[in-house]
Amino acid sequence: MKNEIQNEILMDYLVAIEASVKAGVEIMKVYENGNFQVELKEDDSPVTLADKSANSIINKFLKPTGIPIISEENEEIAFGEREKWDKCWIVDPLDGTKEFIKKSGEFTVNIALIEDNKPVFGVIYIPVSRELYYGDVKAGKSYKVVVDDKNKVEDLIKNAEEIFPGSVQQTINVAGSRSHINKETLGFIDEIKEKYDQEVNIIPKGSSLKFCLMAEGLMDVYPRLGPTMEWDTAAGHAICKAVGLTVLDKGTGKEMLYNRKKLLNNSFVVSNLC
């Protein structure tokens, strides 16, 4: 019975990985075609044909798992129903829509599995570079692989290489937001300079790429002192958590939780600094 449950969990992970890649293929069709069909949502954030197409594909893959889905592009589900869930998917079919429209290449597909309000698995796919990251929190491991034209999930798993956070060198690399760096973040960086008396290098990146670079050891700290939504962070949180990094909620002083009453995140920090 235990093996059957484990196999079922593994199948869910594989489905999420395949969904992210297939969504990425659809996103690149729109990206290369250039017909983005940009609209503004009620909060003035942009949504494109790629967001909608990717969301449709991901839903088709995830719905057969029987696990409910929270997605940026799905209709919002009342908390009265969500609070009964012991697990759910949290999805951003196109994270970094502004970067997508600017054609910077720094946008991703994010899919996370949440159990008891905590991430247990996450996958982030970068369609332009074809880099795929995924993290299994229960196994305590995260991986990276470059997707080939065959896109076979079994081959991706077989060829994936484990990643690890790095040790801090003479220069502290700070992952900065490409579109959302603010006065609070700059103040936080000044505090790091004063505390560690080291040179600090701010490296701006878009979307959830910053989580991947933290898990891979290419960044030392990622402060996000401003609003994000759960689908912006859940997959990256899982990938970082699987390698031993904490996504610290600045509002609660504890690890970030998910499927909350309000899906808006507090400010948070991911750090490899002692």
N, C-alpha and C positions, 0 to 999 in steps of 0.2 A: 504493500500500500504506500509506503514511504517513497519508494522509487517511482511509483506512478505519479505521485504529487510532484516530485522533483522534476520529472520529465515534462509535466504540464507547465510548470513554472518556466523551464527552459524553452519550451515551445512559444510561450508568450514573449520571451525575450527575442527570439528569432523573428517572430512576427513583427515586433516593433522595429527591429533593424531593417527588415525587408521593406516595411512601410516607409521608413525614412528615406531609403535609397530611391524607391519608386516615386515618392513625392519630389525628391530632388531632380529626377529626370524630367518630370512635368514642369517644375520651376524653370529649368534651363531652356525648355522649349519657348516659354514666354520671354525669358531673359534675352535669348538670342533673336527672337522675332521682333522684340521691341514694342509690341502692342500691349502695354502694361494695364491699360484700362483703369487708371487710378481713380479711386473714390475716397471721400473723407467720411469717417465714422462720426458719431455724435461727439466724441472727445477730440475731434480734429486730427486723429491719427489716420495715416493713409492705409488703404487696403487695395490690393491689386488682383487681377485675374489669377496671378500665380498663387496668392494666398488662398483663394477660394478653390482652385483646382487641386492644390496640394492637400488642403483640408479634406476634400471629398475622397481622395485616394486613401489617406490615412484612416478615415472613418471606415472605409470598406474593409481595410485590413484588421482594424482593432475591434469592431463591433462583434465579430464571431467569437472573440475571447470571452464574451459575457461580462466583461469588466466595464463599468460606466466610464464615460469620457468627459473630461473638462477640456475644452479647446477654446482658444481665443476667437475662432471663427464659428463656433457652434452657438446656438441660443443658450443664454445663461440659465442654469438650473437653480431653483430656489434652495437655500441652505436647509430648509426643513426636510428636503429629500436627500441632499448631499450628506447631511450629518449622520445618516444611517449607513453610509458606505464604510466598509472596513478597508476597501482598496479602490483605486481608480487610476485611470490614465490621465496625465496632464500633458497637453499638446500645444505647441506653437508651430503651425505648419510652415510659417515663414517668419523667423525671428530676424529683425533687422530690415524691415520693409523700406525704411528710408535709405539704407545702404544699397538695397536692391534697385531702387529707383535711380540712385546716383551711379549705379553700375560699378560700385567699388569692389564687389566680390565678397564683401564681409557680411554674409547673411547665412543663416543656418536653418535646418529642420530640427526641432526639439521634441522628443517624446520621452516621458518619464512614467514609471510605475510607482505608485504611492501605496504603502500599507500602513494603517494606523497613523496616518498623518506624516509619515516619514518616507523619503525616497529610498527605494530598494534597487532600482535599476534605471539607467538613463542612457539614451543614445542621442548624439548630436552629429548631424551630417552636414558637410560644407559642400554644396553642389558644384561650385566653381573649381575648387581644387580637388574634389572627389575624396577628401579626407573624412574618415568616419571614426568617431570616438564613442566608446561605450563603457559603462561601469556597472559592475555587479557588486552591490554593497555587501551582501551576505557572504560572498566569496572574498571580499576585500581586495578586488583587483579591477583595474581599468586598462583599456586597450586602445590601440590606434591602428588603422589599416587604410590603405588607399584602394578605392573601389575600381575594379576594372570593367571592361565593357560587358562581361558576362553577367556581372551583378549577382552571382550565386551566393546565397547567405552562408552555406556550408564552407565555401572557399574563403569567404571573408573571415570567418571565425578561425579557420585553420591558419591563415596568413597573418592574422593580427599579432601585433607585438605589444607586450605589456609596457605601460608607462608608469613613471614615478615622479613625485615632486622632487625638485632639486634642493641642494644646500645653498644657502645665501652666500654670494661671493662679495667682492669689495663694493660693487655697485648693486643697490637694491632696485630691482625692476618692478615698477608699479604699472598694473594694467589699468589704463584710463579709458573711459568711454569715448567713442568717436563722436557721439552727438550730444552727450549729456553731462560733460564735466562741469562742475559748478564751484562756487566759492567755498562751500563746506568741504568738498573733496580736496581742493588746493590747501585748505587749512590742515586737513588730515595729513597730507603729504609733508607739510612743514613740520608737523609734530614728529613724523618719522625721521626726518633729517636731524632734528634736535635730539631725539632719543637715542638714535643709533650712530650719530656722528659719521655718517657714510654718504657717499654720493648717491643721489636718487635719480633714476632715469624713468621718465613717464613715457609709456608706450601706448598710444591710442589704438584701440581695436573696437570693431563693431560687434553687435549681437552677443551671443553666448560663447563666442570664440575665447573670451577672457577666461572662462572656467576651464576650457580645454588646455589653454596655455599654462594655467596654474597647475593642473594635474600632471602636465607633461614636464614641469620643472623649468619652463621658460620665463615664468613670472614669479615674483616673490609675494606680492600682495595685490589684492583686488578689492578696493573700496567702492561701494556703490551707495553714496549718500544722497539718495533721491528715490523717487517712486519707481517701482517695477511691479509687474504682475506675476502671479505664481507660474504661469507658463513660460515666462522669461527665464526662470531660475531653476525649475525642478530638475530638468535633465542634467544641467551642469552641476547642480548640487550633488546629484547621485554620483557623477563621475569623479568629482572632488572627494566626496565622502569615502568612496571606495579605495582611495589612495591615502586616506588618513587625514584629510583636510576638513576643517569645520567651516560651514557657512553660518556665521554668527549674526543673529538678528539683533540689531542695535537697540531695538525697542524693548525686547524681553531679556536680553543678555544671555540667551540660550540659542540652541540650534534652530534654524528656520523650520517652521512646520507648514503643512499644506492641507488643502481642502478646508480652509478656515471659513468662517462666516463671511468675511470680506477677503476677496482674492487679491487685494492690493497689498504688496509687501511693505514692511518697514525697510529702512536703510539696513545694509548688511556689509560685512567685511569677510573676505576669505584671505587668510594669511599663513605664510610659512615662516614668519619671523618669530623668534623665541621671546 
